[in-house]
Amino acid sequence: MIIIDRSRCCYCGTCVATCPNSNLELIDACLTMNADCKRCGICANICPVGALEVVHEHRL
């Protein structure tokens, strides 16, 4: 899962431009992620303000 910290996001669009699967959208200053996200973490690594975080879900 990728968590978007909207209080930190500056809506620059860097993550949208770097997503290899085009799963992020920036519409009217609102960043959204669609359900097809592969959780590769590229967007979180490239975010200049650290507004994205990859949280790995562990199954027992």
PDB file of N, CA, C and O in Angstrom, chain B, residues numbered from 101:
ATOM      1  N   MET B 101       0.841  -1.162   0.000  1.00  0.00           N
ATOM      2  CA  MET B 101       0.000   0.000   0.000  1.00  0.00           C
ATOM      3  C   MET B 101       0.896   1.238   0.000  1.00  0.00           C
ATOM      4  O   MET B 101       1.950   1.250   0.637  1.00  0.00           O
ATOM      5  N   ILE B 102       0.476   2.267  -0.710  1.00  0.00           N
ATOM      6  CA  ILE B 102       1.186   3.536  -0.696  1.00  0.00           C
ATOM      7  C   ILE B 102       0.310   4.560  -0.003  1.00  0.00           C
ATOM      8  O   ILE B 102      -0.853   4.754  -0.357  1.00  0.00           O
ATOM      9  N   ILE B 103       0.889   5.201   0.980  1.00  0.00           N
ATOM     10  CA  ILE B 103       0.176   6.218   1.745  1.00  0.00           C
ATOM     11  C   ILE B 103       0.583   7.591   1.233  1.00  0.00           C
ATOM     12  O   ILE B 103       1.771   7.874   1.081  1.00  0.00           O
ATOM     13  N   ILE B 104      -0.395   8.439   0.970  1.00  0.00           N
ATOM     14  CA  ILE B 104      -0.153   9.803   0.515  1.00  0.00           C
ATOM     15  C   ILE B 104      -0.396  10.740   1.685  1.00  0.00           C
ATOM     16  O   ILE B 104      -1.509  10.811   2.204  1.00  0.00           O
ATOM     17  N   ASP B 105       0.635  11.457   2.102  1.00  0.00           N
ATOM     18  CA  ASP B 105       0.509  12.459   3.159  1.00  0.00           C
ATOM     19  C   ASP B 105       0.152  13.781   2.487  1.00  0.00           C
ATOM     20  O   ASP B 105       1.032  14.516   2.037  1.00  0.00           O
ATOM     21  N   ARG B 106      -1.132  14.075   2.423  1.00  0.00           N
ATOM     22  CA  ARG B 106      -1.617  15.260   1.720  1.00  0.00           C
ATOM     23  C   ARG B 106      -1.149  16.562   2.359  1.00  0.00           C
ATOM     24  O   ARG B 106      -1.108  17.596   1.693  1.00  0.00           O
ATOM     25  N   SER B 107      -0.798  16.526   3.628  1.00  0.00           N
ATOM     26  CA  SER B 107      -0.302  17.741   4.280  1.00  0.00           C
ATOM     27  C   SER B 107       1.121  18.077   3.835  1.00  0.00           C
ATOM     28  O   SER B 107       1.546  19.228   3.943  1.00  0.00           O
ATOM     29  N   ARG B 108       1.857  17.088   3.338  1.00  0.00           N
ATOM     30  CA  ARG B 108       3.229  17.304   2.861  1.00  0.00           C
ATOM     31  C   ARG B 108       3.295  17.469   1.348  1.00  0.00           C
ATOM     32  O   ARG B 108       4.207  18.116   0.833  1.00  0.00           O
ATOM     33  N   CYS B 109       2.340  16.891   0.637  1.00  0.00           N
ATOM     34  CA  CYS B 109       2.351  16.910  -0.820  1.00  0.00           C
ATOM     35  C   CYS B 109       2.253  18.343  -1.341  1.00  0.00           C
ATOM     36  O   CYS B 109       1.381  19.109  -0.931  1.00  0.00           O
ATOM     37  N   CYS B 110       3.168  18.690  -2.254  1.00  0.00           N
ATOM     38  CA  CYS B 110       3.144  20.038  -2.841  1.00  0.00           C
ATOM     39  C   CYS B 110       2.541  20.007  -4.244  1.00  0.00           C
ATOM     40  O   CYS B 110       2.545  21.021  -4.942  1.00  0.00           O
ATOM     41  N   TYR B 111       2.022  18.848  -4.660  1.00  0.00           N
ATOM     42  CA  TYR B 111       1.329  18.670  -5.925  1.00  0.00           C
ATOM     43  C   TYR B 111       2.183  19.103  -7.115  1.00  0.00           C
ATOM     44  O   TYR B 111       1.699  19.760  -8.037  1.00  0.00           O
ATOM     45  N   CYS B 112       3.461  18.723  -7.078  1.00  0.00           N
ATOM     46  CA  CYS B 112       4.397  19.089  -8.148  1.00  0.00           C
ATOM     47  C   CYS B 112       4.247  18.190  -9.373  1.00  0.00           C
ATOM     48  O   CYS B 112       4.611  18.586 -10.481  1.00  0.00           O
ATOM     49  N   GLY B 113       3.710  16.972  -9.179  1.00  0.00           N
ATOM     50  CA  GLY B 113       3.502  16.051 -10.285  1.00  0.00           C
ATOM     51  C   GLY B 113       4.694  15.169 -10.619  1.00  0.00           C
ATOM     52  O   GLY B 113       4.642  14.410 -11.586  1.00  0.00           O
ATOM     53  N   THR B 114       5.766  15.252  -9.839  1.00  0.00           N
ATOM     54  CA  THR B 114       6.947  14.438 -10.099  1.00  0.00           C
ATOM     55  C   THR B 114       6.617  12.949 -10.031  1.00  0.00           C
ATOM     56  O   THR B 114       7.065  12.174 -10.876  1.00  0.00           O
ATOM     57  N   CYS B 115       5.853  12.557  -9.053  1.00  0.00           N
ATOM     58  CA  CYS B 115       5.486  11.144  -8.901  1.00  0.00           C
ATOM     59  C   CYS B 115       4.627  10.668 -10.057  1.00  0.00           C
ATOM     60  O   CYS B 115       4.776   9.539 -10.525  1.00  0.00           O
ATOM     61  N   VAL B 116       3.736  11.518 -10.513  1.00  0.00           N
ATOM     62  CA  VAL B 116       2.861  11.173 -11.634  1.00  0.00           C
ATOM     63  C   VAL B 116       3.694  10.920 -12.889  1.00  0.00           C
ATOM     64  O   VAL B 116       3.447   9.969 -13.631  1.00  0.00           O
ATOM     65  N   ALA B 117       4.680  11.780 -13.113  1.00  0.00           N
ATOM     66  CA  ALA B 117       5.521  11.674 -14.305  1.00  0.00           C
ATOM     67  C   ALA B 117       6.432  10.455 -14.269  1.00  0.00           C
ATOM     68  O   ALA B 117       6.819   9.947 -15.322  1.00  0.00           O
ATOM     69  N   THR B 118       6.782   9.976 -13.082  1.00  0.00           N
ATOM     70  CA  THR B 118       7.729   8.864 -12.991  1.00  0.00           C
ATOM     71  C   THR B 118       7.078   7.498 -12.817  1.00  0.00           C
ATOM     72  O   THR B 118       7.768   6.483 -12.919  1.00  0.00           O
ATOM     73  N   CYS B 119       5.798   7.439 -12.561  1.00  0.00           N
ATOM     74  CA  CYS B 119       5.129   6.143 -12.381  1.00  0.00           C
ATOM     75  C   CYS B 119       5.180   5.359 -13.689  1.00  0.00           C
ATOM     76  O   CYS B 119       4.633   5.811 -14.695  1.00  0.00           O
ATOM     77  N   PRO B 120       5.827   4.192 -13.696  1.00  0.00           N
ATOM     78  CA  PRO B 120       5.965   3.424 -14.938  1.00  0.00           C
ATOM     79  C   PRO B 120       4.647   2.842 -15.453  1.00  0.00           C
ATOM     80  O   PRO B 120       4.557   2.444 -16.614  1.00  0.00           O
ATOM     81  N   ASN B 121       3.636   2.793 -14.601  1.00  0.00           N
ATOM     82  CA  ASN B 121       2.354   2.213 -14.995  1.00  0.00           C
ATOM     83  C   ASN B 121       1.229   3.235 -15.086  1.00  0.00           C
ATOM     84  O   ASN B 121       0.072   2.870 -15.289  1.00  0.00           O
ATOM     85  N   SER B 122       1.563   4.508 -14.937  1.00  0.00           N
ATOM     86  CA  SER B 122       0.576   5.601 -15.005  1.00  0.00           C
ATOM     87  C   SER B 122      -0.576   5.390 -14.030  1.00  0.00           C
ATOM     88  O   SER B 122      -1.739   5.574 -14.389  1.00  0.00           O
ATOM     89  N   ASN B 123      -0.254   5.008 -12.804  1.00  0.00           N
ATOM     90  CA  ASN B 123      -1.280   4.736 -11.804  1.00  0.00           C
ATOM     91  C   ASN B 123      -1.552   5.904 -10.859  1.00  0.00           C
ATOM     92  O   ASN B 123      -2.404   5.800  -9.976  1.00  0.00           O
ATOM     93  N   LEU B 124      -0.846   6.998 -11.035  1.00  0.00           N
ATOM     94  CA  LEU B 124      -1.073   8.187 -10.225  1.00  0.00           C
ATOM     95  C   LEU B 124      -1.648   9.288 -11.102  1.00  0.00           C
ATOM     96  O   LEU B 124      -1.263   9.434 -12.262  1.00  0.00           O
ATOM     97  N   GLU B 125      -2.568  10.057 -10.545  1.00  0.00           N
ATOM     98  CA  GLU B 125      -3.152  11.187 -11.257  1.00  0.00           C
ATOM     99  C   GLU B 125      -3.179  12.398 -10.352  1.00  0.00           C
ATOM    100  O   GLU B 125      -3.389  12.287  -9.144  1.00  0.00           O
ATOM    101  N   LEU B 126      -2.967  13.541 -10.943  1.00  0.00           N
ATOM    102  CA  LEU B 126      -3.053  14.805 -10.223  1.00  0.00           C
ATOM    103  C   LEU B 126      -4.154  15.613 -10.880  1.00  0.00           C
ATOM    104  O   LEU B 126      -3.982  16.160 -11.969  1.00  0.00           O
ATOM    105  N   ILE B 127      -5.296  15.678 -10.194  1.00  0.00           N
ATOM    106  CA  ILE B 127      -6.460  16.373 -10.732  1.00  0.00           C
ATOM    107  C   ILE B 127      -6.904  17.420  -9.727  1.00  0.00           C
ATOM    108  O   ILE B 127      -7.211  17.106  -8.577  1.00  0.00           O
ATOM    109  N   ASP B 128      -6.934  18.659 -10.173  1.00  0.00           N
ATOM    110  CA  ASP B 128      -7.374  19.774  -9.322  1.00  0.00           C
ATOM    111  C   ASP B 128      -6.683  19.759  -7.966  1.00  0.00           C
ATOM    112  O   ASP B 128      -7.344  19.835  -6.931  1.00  0.00           O
ATOM    113  N   ALA B 129      -5.358  19.662  -7.966  1.00  0.00           N
ATOM    114  CA  ALA B 129      -4.537  19.662  -6.748  1.00  0.00           C
ATOM    115  C   ALA B 129      -4.915  18.528  -5.789  1.00  0.00           C
ATOM    116  O   ALA B 129      -4.872  18.689  -4.569  1.00  0.00           O
ATOM    117  N   CYS B 130      -5.282  17.392  -6.359  1.00  0.00           N
ATOM    118  CA  CYS B 130      -5.585  16.212  -5.549  1.00  0.00           C
ATOM    119  C   CYS B 130      -4.901  15.009  -6.184  1.00  0.00           C
ATOM    120  O   CYS B 130      -5.252  14.599  -7.290  1.00  0.00           O
ATOM    121  N   LEU B 131      -3.928  14.450  -5.482  1.00  0.00           N
ATOM    122  CA  LEU B 131      -3.201  13.290  -5.962  1.00  0.00           C
ATOM    123  C   LEU B 131      -3.988  12.032  -5.634  1.00  0.00           C
ATOM    124  O   LEU B 131      -4.375  11.812  -4.486  1.00  0.00           O
ATOM    125  N   THR B 132      -4.221  11.209  -6.647  1.00  0.00           N
ATOM    126  CA  THR B 132      -4.948   9.958  -6.444  1.00  0.00           C
ATOM    127  C   THR B 132      -4.170   8.804  -7.062  1.00  0.00           C
ATOM    128  O   THR B 132      -3.389   8.987  -7.995  1.00  0.00           O
ATOM    129  N   MET B 133      -4.398   7.629  -6.530  1.00  0.00           N
ATOM    130  CA  MET B 133      -3.747   6.423  -7.011  1.00  0.00           C
ATOM    131  C   MET B 133      -4.841   5.415  -7.359  1.00  0.00           C
ATOM    132  O   MET B 133      -5.781   5.218  -6.588  1.00  0.00           O
ATOM    133  N   ASN B 134      -4.713   4.780  -8.523  1.00  0.00           N
ATOM    134  CA  ASN B 134      -5.751   3.812  -8.869  1.00  0.00           C
ATOM    135  C   ASN B 134      -5.417   2.428  -8.315  1.00  0.00           C
ATOM    136  O   ASN B 134      -4.311   2.187  -7.832  1.00  0.00           O
ATOM    137  N   ALA B 135      -6.365   1.554  -8.393  1.00  0.00           N
ATOM    138  CA  ALA B 135      -6.248   0.221  -7.777  1.00  0.00           C
ATOM    139  C   ALA B 135      -5.224  -0.676  -8.451  1.00  0.00           C
ATOM    140  O   ALA B 135      -4.850  -1.706  -7.891  1.00  0.00           O
ATOM    141  N   ASP B 136      -4.760  -0.309  -9.643  1.00  0.00           N
ATOM    142  CA  ASP B 136      -3.786  -1.129 -10.361  1.00  0.00           C
ATOM    143  C   ASP B 136      -2.347  -0.872  -9.933  1.00  0.00           C
ATOM    144  O   ASP B 136      -1.425  -1.424 -10.533  1.00  0.00           O
ATOM    145  N   CYS B 137      -2.134  -0.057  -8.921  1.00  0.00           N
ATOM    146  CA  CYS B 137      -0.791   0.272  -8.432  1.00  0.00           C
ATOM    147  C   CYS B 137      -0.044  -1.014  -8.069  1.00  0.00           C
ATOM    148  O   CYS B 137      -0.572  -1.874  -7.366  1.00  0.00           O
ATOM    149  N   LYS B 138       1.196  -1.129  -8.563  1.00  0.00           N
ATOM    150  CA  LYS B 138       2.031  -2.305  -8.301  1.00  0.00           C
ATOM    151  C   LYS B 138       2.896  -2.149  -7.055  1.00  0.00           C
ATOM    152  O   LYS B 138       3.624  -3.069  -6.682  1.00  0.00           O
ATOM    153  N   ARG B 139       2.818  -0.994  -6.417  1.00  0.00           N
ATOM    154  CA  ARG B 139       3.577  -0.696  -5.188  1.00  0.00           C
ATOM    155  C   ARG B 139       5.083  -0.880  -5.385  1.00  0.00           C
ATOM    156  O   ARG B 139       5.772  -1.433  -4.528  1.00  0.00           O
ATOM    157  N   CYS B 140       5.572  -0.410  -6.519  1.00  0.00           N
ATOM    158  CA  CYS B 140       6.998  -0.540  -6.818  1.00  0.00           C
ATOM    159  C   CYS B 140       7.847   0.429  -5.996  1.00  0.00           C
ATOM    160  O   CYS B 140       9.032   0.180  -5.775  1.00  0.00           O
ATOM    161  N   GLY B 141       7.246   1.537  -5.543  1.00  0.00           N
ATOM    162  CA  GLY B 141       7.952   2.485  -4.693  1.00  0.00           C
ATOM    163  C   GLY B 141       8.714   3.569  -5.420  1.00  0.00           C
ATOM    164  O   GLY B 141       9.339   4.413  -4.778  1.00  0.00           O
ATOM    165  N   ILE B 142       8.680   3.571  -6.745  1.00  0.00           N
ATOM    166  CA  ILE B 142       9.400   4.595  -7.498  1.00  0.00           C
ATOM    167  C   ILE B 142       8.880   5.982  -7.140  1.00  0.00           C
ATOM    168  O   ILE B 142       9.671   6.909  -6.970  1.00  0.00           O
ATOM    169  N   CYS B 143       7.585   6.136  -7.023  1.00  0.00           N
ATOM    170  CA  CYS B 143       7.003   7.443  -6.696  1.00  0.00           C
ATOM    171  C   CYS B 143       7.459   7.920  -5.316  1.00  0.00           C
ATOM    172  O   CYS B 143       7.766   9.098  -5.134  1.00  0.00           O
ATOM    173  N   ALA B 144       7.503   7.020  -4.364  1.00  0.00           N
ATOM    174  CA  ALA B 144       7.928   7.387  -3.008  1.00  0.00           C
ATOM    175  C   ALA B 144       9.401   7.771  -2.981  1.00  0.00           C
ATOM    176  O   ALA B 144       9.793   8.682  -2.252  1.00  0.00           O
ATOM    177  N   ASN B 145      10.213   7.085  -3.768  1.00  0.00           N
ATOM    178  CA  ASN B 145      11.640   7.390  -3.811  1.00  0.00           C
ATOM    179  C   ASN B 145      11.935   8.720  -4.483  1.00  0.00           C
ATOM    180  O   ASN B 145      12.910   9.383  -4.129  1.00  0.00           O
ATOM    181  N   ILE B 146      11.118   9.121  -5.440  1.00  0.00           N
ATOM    182  CA  ILE B 146      11.373  10.333  -6.214  1.00  0.00           C
ATOM    183  C   ILE B 146      10.702  11.577  -5.608  1.00  0.00           C
ATOM    184  O   ILE B 146      11.064  12.701  -5.957  1.00  0.00           O
ATOM    185  N   CYS B 147       9.749  11.391  -4.721  1.00  0.00           N
ATOM    186  CA  CYS B 147       9.011  12.526  -4.146  1.00  0.00           C
ATOM    187  C   CYS B 147       9.970  13.483  -3.431  1.00  0.00           C
ATOM    188  O   CYS B 147      10.655  13.073  -2.493  1.00  0.00           O
ATOM    189  N   PRO B 148      10.032  14.750  -3.858  1.00  0.00           N
ATOM    190  CA  PRO B 148      10.984  15.695  -3.272  1.00  0.00           C
ATOM    191  C   PRO B 148      10.651  16.128  -1.843  1.00  0.00           C
ATOM    192  O   PRO B 148      11.513  16.660  -1.143  1.00  0.00           O
ATOM    193  N   VAL B 149       9.414  15.906  -1.405  1.00  0.00           N
ATOM    194  CA  VAL B 149       9.030  16.337  -0.053  1.00  0.00           C
ATOM    195  C   VAL B 149       8.698  15.166   0.865  1.00  0.00           C
ATOM    196  O   VAL B 149       8.301  15.378   2.011  1.00  0.00           O
ATOM    197  N   GLY B 150       8.853  13.931   0.382  1.00  0.00           N
ATOM    198  CA  GLY B 150       8.596  12.755   1.211  1.00  0.00           C
ATOM    199  C   GLY B 150       7.138  12.554   1.565  1.00  0.00           C
ATOM    200  O   GLY B 150       6.816  12.105   2.665  1.00  0.00           O
ATOM    201  N   ALA B 151       6.251  12.887   0.631  1.00  0.00           N
ATOM    202  CA  ALA B 151       4.815  12.788   0.906  1.00  0.00           C
ATOM    203  C   ALA B 151       4.245  11.395   0.646  1.00  0.00           C
ATOM    204  O   ALA B 151       3.087  11.129   0.967  1.00  0.00           O
ATOM    205  N   LEU B 152       5.047  10.512   0.070  1.00  0.00           N
ATOM    206  CA  LEU B 152       4.573   9.165  -0.246  1.00  0.00           C
ATOM    207  C   LEU B 152       5.376   8.137   0.536  1.00  0.00           C
ATOM    208  O   LEU B 152       6.591   8.261   0.687  1.00  0.00           O
ATOM    209  N   GLU B 153       4.686   7.134   1.024  1.00  0.00           N
ATOM    210  CA  GLU B 153       5.346   6.083   1.796  1.00  0.00           C
ATOM    211  C   GLU B 153       4.799   4.728   1.382  1.00  0.00           C
ATOM    212  O   GLU B 153       3.586   4.535   1.298  1.00  0.00           O
ATOM    213  N   VAL B 154       5.695   3.799   1.126  1.00  0.00           N
ATOM    214  CA  VAL B 154       5.295   2.432   0.795  1.00  0.00           C
ATOM    215  C   VAL B 154       5.208   1.643   2.096  1.00  0.00           C
ATOM    216  O   VAL B 154       6.169   1.577   2.863  1.00  0.00           O
ATOM    217  N   VAL B 155       4.060   1.056   2.329  1.00  0.00           N
ATOM    218  CA  VAL B 155       3.847   0.219   3.514  1.00  0.00           C
ATOM    219  C   VAL B 155       3.571  -1.189   3.018  1.00  0.00           C
ATOM    220  O   VAL B 155       2.576  -1.440   2.338  1.00  0.00           O
ATOM    221  N   HIS B 156       4.454  -2.092   3.363  1.00  0.00           N
ATOM    222  CA  HIS B 156       4.311  -3.487   2.936  1.00  0.00           C
ATOM    223  C   HIS B 156       3.405  -4.235   3.898  1.00  0.00           C
ATOM    224  O   HIS B 156       3.592  -4.199   5.114  1.00  0.00           O
ATOM    225  N   GLU B 157       2.423  -4.910   3.328  1.00  0.00           N
ATOM    226  CA  GLU B 157       1.500  -5.711   4.134  1.00  0.00           C
ATOM    227  C   GLU B 157       2.067  -7.113   4.246  1.00  0.00           C
ATOM    228  O   GLU B 157       2.408  -7.732   3.238  1.00  0.00           O
ATOM    229  N   HIS B 158       2.166  -7.606   5.447  1.00  0.00           N
ATOM    230  CA  HIS B 158       2.696  -8.945   5.669  1.00  0.00           C
ATOM    231  C   HIS B 158       1.544  -9.896   5.987  1.00  0.00           C
ATOM    232  O   HIS B 158       0.690  -9.618   6.829  1.00  0.00           O
ATOM    233  N   ARG B 159       1.553 -10.999   5.301  1.00  0.00           N
ATOM    234  CA  ARG B 159       0.520 -12.019   5.558  1.00  0.00           C
ATOM    235  C   ARG B 159       1.094 -13.061   6.492  1.00  0.00           C
ATOM    236  O   ARG B 159       2.260 -13.437   6.375  1.00  0.00           O
ATOM    237  N   LEU B 160       0.287 -13.522   7.408  1.00  0.00           N
ATOM    238  CA  LEU B 160       0.708 -14.547   8.362  1.00  0.00           C
ATOM    239  C   LEU B 160       0.391 -15.923   7.852  1.00  0.00           C
ATOM    240  O   LEU B 160       0.676 -16.912   8.526  1.00  0.00           O
TER     241      LEU B 160
END
